[in-house]
Amino acid sequence: HEIAHQWFGNMATEKSFAHLWLSEGFATYMTILYMENKYGADTANSMIEEDRQEIIEFAKTSDRPVVDDTKDYMELLNANSYQKGGWVLHMLRKQLGDTIFWRSVRSYYATYAGKNADTKDLQHIFEKVSGKNLATFFQQWLYTPALPKLEVNWRYLPTEKKASVTVKQLQKTLFSFPLDIQLNTGAVTKAINISKQEETFVIPVKEKPATLKLDPNTVLLFTGTVIENK
């Protein structure tokens, strides 16, 4: 973590404390990436899952976003700046792919080494490299204090050999994100895009699934419950 700060925090430094995650989020995620390289994906996955739980617990008592302009700077030493900042990078990596992610990180560092940057600067670099508009992504994960809270109801349609899956967002502020759903029969994983308060998806299956699992590969920051309607 502290070694990573030589690059992110010390050499490329945030313009103000409001963007502290550009130091601490990077150092947190770089630690996980080192562990992934050294000990394997299972170790990294366990760490990212633990961080997700810390973020969820912190969000229960805080209504502050990651980019936080509070003048009480010690209050910024929290799960938003560290674990959630790292999770933002994790989701960028998973949504954009390793090649684009690392190209963006290298471009960000090359541009701001020995200089100061803020979150908008990082967004601009990632958009330029990826060719994608990431305004919604950055707004909801870094400037919005809420987290997606999902209720997923599903049922098997035997005549059609399909599973009907209804996803509800229970939090006040709607988020837009890809959600992976795994139906245990044949380990079928379906990626669906969520953007509304309630949406229903119909997924073909060979037989009735025994279970439905959300986010099997740990790539989304959220809380959720699954209910089977028989």
C-alpha positions, 0 to 999 in steps of 0.5 A: 500500500505504502509503496504504491503511494510513491506513484499514486499520491506522491508523484501524481497527487490530488489537487485537494483533499476532496479527491483523496481517493486518488491516493488511497483508492489507488493504493488500496487496489494496487495492493489487491492487484499485487496479491492477485499477481503473487498469490492468485485470483482467489486471494484477490477475490477474498480481499475485494469481497471483504472490502465490499462488506466494509463499504456496505457497513460504512454506508449504513452510517454515512451519507457522504460521497467519495469525492467529499469537500468536508473541511474536517480532513481526518473524516476522509480517512474512511472506507470511501477514500480507501475501500470504495475508491479501490472498488471504483477502480475494480469496476472500471477494470472489469467493465473496460477490460484489462487492456483498456484499464491499464492503458488508461492508468499508464496514461493518467500517470504519464500525464500527471506525474509530478503534477496535480489531478482531480477526479474529473482529470482521471475521468477524462483520461479514461474516456479518451483511452476507452472512447466511452462516455463514463459520466454516469459511471463517475457520477453515481460511484464517486459523487453519489453517497448511495449504493445499489440495493437490489431485490431480485425475484425469480421464477421458473416457467416450465412450459417455456423452459425459461427463468423470469427474473425481476430486478428492483432497485430499492434505493432512492437514487437510481443507478445504471450498471451491468449485473451478472446473474448465474443460474446454477444449471450448467453454470449459465451466467447472464449479463443484464443491464440495469437502469430502471427502478424495476425491470424483468428479464426472461432467460432461456434455461434447459431445466429448472435452476436450483438457485440463482446467484447475483454477481458470481465473479464479484465485480459489482458494488451492491447489496441484494437479496434473492427471492424465488417465487414458486 
